[in-house]
Amino acid sequence: MRVRTAIIVLLLLLLPALVLASEDPGKGVSYFTAGIGFYKAGNYAEALRNLSAAYETAPSVGDYTLLYMAKAHLHTGNTTNALRNVRKLYDMHPSSPLRNEARGIEVMSALQRYEFGALGLLETYVKDFPSDMDMTFLLAGLLKETGRIEASKPLFKEIYISACPLSEDAMAELEPQAISAPDLLERGKNLIKNRQYTQAESDLMDALEKCDPSLRKNVKEQLALSLFKQRKYDKASGLFLETGDLYNAARSFIRAGKQNQFNSTMQKLVEAGDPKGAKLMIAYSDDLRRRGKTNHALKLLKKVTRKYPDMAEGTLWSRGWTLYVSGDYKKARRIFAKLYSKHKSPKYLYWQAKAAEKTDRDADRLFKKLNGDDFYGVLARLRTGDFKQPEAKDTAEPPKLRPIERIDLLVAAGLKEEAANELALKVKADTDYHIRREIAIRLMELQLYRKAILVALTLPPEMQPVEVLYPRAFWPRVESSAEDYDIDPFLLLSLIREESHFDPGAVSSAGAVGLMQLMPQTAKITARTLDLTVNGPASLLDVDLNVRLGTHFLSGLLDRFDSVPAALAAYNAGGSRVNGWIEENNYGSYDEFIEDIPFDETRNYVKRILSTYYRYQSPEFQNVLEIL
C-alpha cells in the first residue's frame, strides 16, 4: 500500500513536467518572460511556478532559469531548494557564464542556514573573486559581528582604497589614523582610474600632508595628473616642474597661457636632448606664426629638422602650413606635394590642391583624386561641385537576423544587460564577420549603441552596417530639441556620437556627463536660463534633460559664431578660446580655420563630427560649411 501511494505521489509530482514537455515549445518564451517579470515584481511564488515550467520548455536559457529560481528561493528563505537549483546549474550547465553568480548564491544560502563553515565559504569566495567588493564588505561586516574585529579591518581598508561605491561606508568602520599616506596614494590612483579627479585631488592633498619625503614625489605626480585632468593647468604646471616632468609642465604652461614659462621649460627639454622637445618646438613655432613672427617660426623649424631628423614629417608639415597661411602658396604647394608623394595622406593632397588653386594651377585634377568618404574627400568634392552623399540604405524593413534563441529569450524577458553580456562573449569567441555583424545590429536594437559601434568597427569597411555606425539614436528627443532651436537634428546626432557614442551614462575624464557631455557647472548655468533644475551630476544622466540643456548650449554657440565649425570647436574648447583664435587670424575659409585649431584634440574633434554629419546624409550638410 505504501509503495502504491508513493508511486501515485511520484506520478503526481512528475505529471506537470510530463505535460509541459509535450506542450508547444514556443510557450517557453511566455513562461520564461513571465517568470522573470514576477521575480522582478517580488512575486516569488508565481516566479517559481513559471520558471519551473520554463525549465522544461525553454532549454536554451536553462541556466538563467535555474539561477533565478535559486534567487527566488533565497528570497523566500528556502535555502534547500536554492542550493538544489545552484547545484543543478553546476551539473547541467558546466560552461555557463552564470557559475560565478551561482557561487555567490551558494554562499548566501549557507549563511542564511547558519551552516558550519559558511563563513569559510564566503572567505574562499572573496579570495577567488577579490574584485567583488559587495561580498568583501559582507565578509568584513560578518567578521566584525563575530568578534574578529582585527581581521575585518584590512578588508574595510581594502574597500576604501579601491574607491568603489562602498568605500565611504567602509571608511565609517575605520579610525582615521588607520589610513596611511601610502593608502591615500593608492586610493588616489584608483580614483583617477575611475575619473573621480576632484576626490582624487582632495585625498592626494591629504596624502601630501601625511607622507614622508620618500613618497612625496609619487604623490605629487598623481596630484599633478588629477589637476591636469580637471584643466587646472596653472596648479598642475608647478607640480609637474617639481617632479621633473618638464614635458607635461610645458603642456600645462601653454594651456594656462604662460608663454614665458613655456619657453624656458621647452628650452630645458631641448638642452637635455629629450625627443619630446621636438613636439614643443613645433608647437612654439606655430605660436610664433600665429603672432605674426613667420620668419622666426621658419628658423625654429629648421633647427628642429637638424636636431630631430626623426620628426621630419611633422616638421615639414609645419613649414608648409606656415608658408601657406603667410601667403607663400608656391613654396607651400611644393612641400605638400613632397609630403603626399612620400606619405600618401589625403590631408597633404588636399592642401596641395588648395595651394595650387591659390596659384592659378590645375587644382581640380588634384581635388578629384580625393574621392574617399573621409574629411578631406568630402571637402574636395564640395569644391569641385561633384558632391554626393553616400547612398542611403533602404531602412523601411529591419535587417533580417538569424535567430539566436538564447539571446532572443533574454531580450524578451527584459534581461537587456545579460543579453549584451552574452553577445560580448560571442564576439570574443567567434571571428566570423557575418556573425559579428549580426551581433552589432542586435546590440543596436538593444539601444546599446556604444557597444554596437565598437563591434561594427572590428569588421572590414565593406561589411560595417551604416545603420549601426550612424544610428538615429534617441531620435524623438533629438528631433524635438533640434526643432525647438532650429538646428539640423543630424548635426545634433553627429555631436552626440562624438561626445558619448550615445552612452547616456558616459562620464569624461574632465567630469562631463551624459549624452552631450555637459560639465555640471555649465549645465547649472544653462538650466537657470530655461527655468530648470540640475540636482547634481547624476541628474544629467537623464536623456531628456541632457539633450535639452546641450541643445540650448550649442544653439547659443551657433548664434554667437554664426559658423558650425567654430561653434563645434567652442563646444569642445570653450567660446573665449575660439573667439581669440578667430580674432588673431585672418582665416579665408572654414577649412583654414579647422586646420589651424591649436589644440590637436579640438581640431580632430571638429573633423570627426563633420565627417559623421556627412555620413548621416543630411540635406543641410552643404549649407553649414560657410565662410567665416
C-alpha positions, -999 to +999 in steps of 0.1 A: +000+000+000+028+024+009+046+016-024+014+022-044+009+055-026+045+065-032+041+058-069+009+078-071+026+107-054+056+104-077+034+104-107+016+135-095+049+153-090+061+143-124+028+150-142+033+188-146+067+182-161+054+155-185+025+177-196+047+207-201+073+187-221+046+178-246+033+213-249+043+237-277+080+247-272+070+283-281+053+285-247+088+285-231+091+322-241+059+330-222+069+310-191+104+325-190+094+361-196+065+358-171+088+342-145+114+369-148+087+396-146+072+381-115+107+378-099+114+415-106+080+424-091+087+404-059+061+378-065+084+348-059+057+321-058+044+330-093+080+334-105+089+299-093+058+284-109+065+300-143+103+294-142+097+257-133+076+254-165+102+274-185+130+250-175+111+222-193+101+242-224+130+267-229+162+247-225+184+273-242+181+295-211+181+267-186+210+281-166+192+315-163+160+297-153+179+278-125+197+309-114+165+330-110+147+301-093+176+299-068+173+337-063+136+334-057+140+305-032+167+325-014+143+355-011+117+332+005+142+316+028+140+282+011+178+277+011+175+240+005+158+245-029+181+274-037+211+252-032+194+224-052+190+248-082+226+260-079+240+225-079+218+216-108+232+246-127+267+234-120+259+199-132+238+206-162+255+238-175+292+234-168+302+261-193+276+287-182+288+323-176+265+323-146+285+299-125+303+327-106+270+343-097+256+309-087+285+306-063+275+338-046+240+324-041+255+292-026+275+313-002+244+334+008+223+302+012+249+288+036+250+320+056+212+320+059+212+285+071+239+293+096+258+263+083+290+254+099+318+266+076+296+292+059+319+320+068+349+300+054+329+295+022+325+333+020+362+338+027+371+314-001+347+332-025+363+366-017+398+352-022+387+338-056+369+370-066+387+399-049+371+425-072+336+417-058+335+444-032+299+437-022+309+403-009+341+416+006+320+442+025+297+414+037+326+393+049+342+423+067+309+430+084+304+394+095+339+392+108+332+423+129+299+409+142+315+376+152+342+394+172+370+391+147+374+429+145+411+429+137+405+405+108+378+428+094+399+460+094+422+451+064+391+442+044+374+475+052+406+493+043+409+474+010+373+485+001+381+521+010+413+522-010+395+506-040+374+538-044+343+517-051+308+528-042+311+512-008+343+529+001+327+556+023+307+530+042+339+511+047+357+542+060+330+546+086+342+513+101+378+525+104+396+551+125+411+580+105+446+571+117+442+536+101+446+552+067+482+560+059+498+582+033+506+551+011+469+541+014+458+575+003+482+574-026+468+541-038+432+554-033+441+585-053+454+563-082+421+543-082+400+575-081+419+587-111+413+554-129+376+559-121+378+595-134+369+609-100+395+637-103+381+661-077+380+635-050+415+623-061+428+658-056+414+660-021+427+626-010+461+632-026+464+666-008+458+647+025+485+622+015+509+650+008+504+663+043+510+629+059+537+613+038+574+611+045+599+626+020+604+593+002+568+593-010+563+630-018+574+627-055+549+599-062+521+618-045+528+650-064+529+631-097+494+618-091+482+651-078+495+669-109+477+644-131+444+649-112+448+687-116+456+685-153+426+663-159+404+689-142+420+716-165+436+733-135+467+739-157+482+766-135+484+745-104+494+714-124+523+731-140+541+738-108+538+702-095+550+688-129+580+710-126+587+699-090+586+662-101+608+668-131+581+662-157+591+690-180+570+679-209+537+680-190+548+711-173+553+728-206+519+715-218+503+729-187+520+763-191+509+767-228+473+758-218+474+782-189+486+809-213+520+813-196+542+818-226+575+827-208+574+797-186+565+775-215+595+788-234+620+783-206+607+748-199+609+739-236+645+751-237+654+728-208+639+698-226+658+707-258+691+711-239+686+678-223+681+661-257+646+649-248+628+639-280+596+654-266+613+687-270+607+685-308+569+684-303+572+715-281+594+733-305+569+727-333+541+739-311+561+770-303+568+777-340+530+775-346+525+800-318+552+824-333+535+822-367+501+830-352+517+861-336+530+872-370+566+861-365+567+840-396+605+842-402+613+834-366+589+804-368+606+791-400+641+794-385+630+774-354+616+747-377+649+744-394+666+738-361+640+711-353+649+694-387+686+694-379+683+683-342+654+659-346+655+641-380+630+615-368+604+643-366+609+652-403+573+647-414+557+668-386+583+695-391+579+696-429+541+699-425+545+728-401+568+745-426+544+740-454+514+752-433+534+783-421+542+792-457+506+786-468+489+808-442+515+835-447+507+836-484+537+818-500+515+793-518+541+783-543+566+770-517+538+756-497+525+736-527+559+721-533+562+710-497+527+695-496+534+677-529+566+662-513+547+651-482+519+635-503+544+617-526+561+601-496+532+596-471+500+595-493+479+613-467+447+629-480+455+659-459+486+667-478+469+662-512+440+685-502+463+713-492+485+708-522+453+713-543+443+744-522+478+759-527+476+751-565+442+768-566+458+799-550+485+800-577+461+795-606+473+760-614+451+730-622+436+722-588+406+702-600+428+674-611+442+671-576+408+675-559+394+647-580+420+623-567+404+628-532+373+606-537+371+589-503+345+595-477+370+609-452+370+646-441+393+657-470+375+637-496+342+654-487+358+688-487+374+682-521+340+671-537+324+702-523+350+723-541+347+706-574+309+705-574+310+667-577+294+664-543+272+635-535+265+619-502+267+582-496+238+563-509+211+558-483+202+523-474+166+511-476+157+511-439+120+505-445+124+469-433+146+459-403+176+437-412+167+400-412+187+384-384+192+347-379+175+339-346+197+333-316+172+317-293+191+323-260+196+360-268+161+365-280+146+349-248+168+372-226+157+402-246+120+392-244+124+388-206+138+423-203+173+410-193+190+436-216+223+437-198+225+399-196+218+397-234+245+423-240+270+403-219+261+371-239+267+390-272+300+402-259+310+366-251+300+356-286+322+384-301+352+372-282+346+336-292+335+340-328+357+356-355+331+350-383+324+385-397+288+377-406+280+367-370+298+398-356+278+420-380+246+405-366+258+409-331+264+446-338+229+450-351+214+432-321+233+455-297+220+485-316+184+471-312+191+469-275+200+506-276+235+497-265+248+520-293+284+524-280+289+487-278+273+482-312+296+508-328+327+492-312+318+458-326+309+472-360+343+488-362+360+454-359+345+445-393+360+451-427+348+485-440+325+469-467+307+449-440+302+477-415+264+483-412+258+520-417+227+519-395+249+507-366+277+532-371+254+561-376+221+553-358+192+576-352+196+571-315+172+587-291+156+602-323+123+616-308+142+636-282+169+647-306+144+657-333+122+676-308+151+696-293+166+703-327+133+717-339+129+739-308+162+756-317+161+754-355+192+731-356+196+703-380+189+671-359+216+653-378+242+678-367+230+672-331+232+634-336+268+639-350+279+658-320+263+633-296+280+604-314+314+621-310+308+632-274+295+599-259+289+573-286+252+576-275+260+563-240+237+581-216+259+571-186+292+584-201+314+605-178+345+621-194+380+625-179+371+661-173+339+653-155+315+660-183+283+639-180+258+622-202+249+621-239+261+656-247+289+655-221+278+686-201+301+700-174+279+702-142+286+739-137+278+747-173+247+726-171+235+745-139+240+779-156+222+767-187+194+752-167+188+785-149+181+803-183+155+776-190+140+777-155+151+741-150+169+725-120+200+704-121+204+683-089+240+673-092+258+655-119+236+624-116+206+643-129+225+649-162+222+612-169+186+618-178+184+617-216+157+644-219+173+669-196+208+663-210+198+667-246+176+698-239+204+716-220+231+705-245+210+717-275+204+751-258+241+755-252+250+745-287+224+769-301+240+798-282+273+790-297+259+788-332+243+822-327+275+836-313+298+825-341+274+821-370+295+791-381+291+754-375+329+746-374+336+774-349+306+765-327+317+729-326+353+740-317+338+762-289+317+733-276+349+714-271+375+740-261+354+770-249+339+800-266+366+825-254+394+804-268+377+801-302+369+838-302+406+845-297+417+822-324+394+838-349+403+874-339+441+867-340+440+852-375+425+863-408+410+830-420+397+830-455+376+799-452+362+773-428+388+747-438+417+770-429+402+777-395+397+740-388+432+730-399+447+758-378+430+750-345+458+750-320+446+721-299+450+687-316+421+672-297+398+700-307+409+700-344+403+663-347+371+666-328+357+691-353+369+670-383+353+638-369+319+655-362+317+670-397+327+636-413+299+620-392+275+647-402+282+639-439+276+602-432+242+610-418+232+621-453+216+653-441+203+675-470+215+706-450+252+694-448+264+716-477+248+747-463+265+747-429+302+749-440+302+786-447+330+811-450+340+825-416 
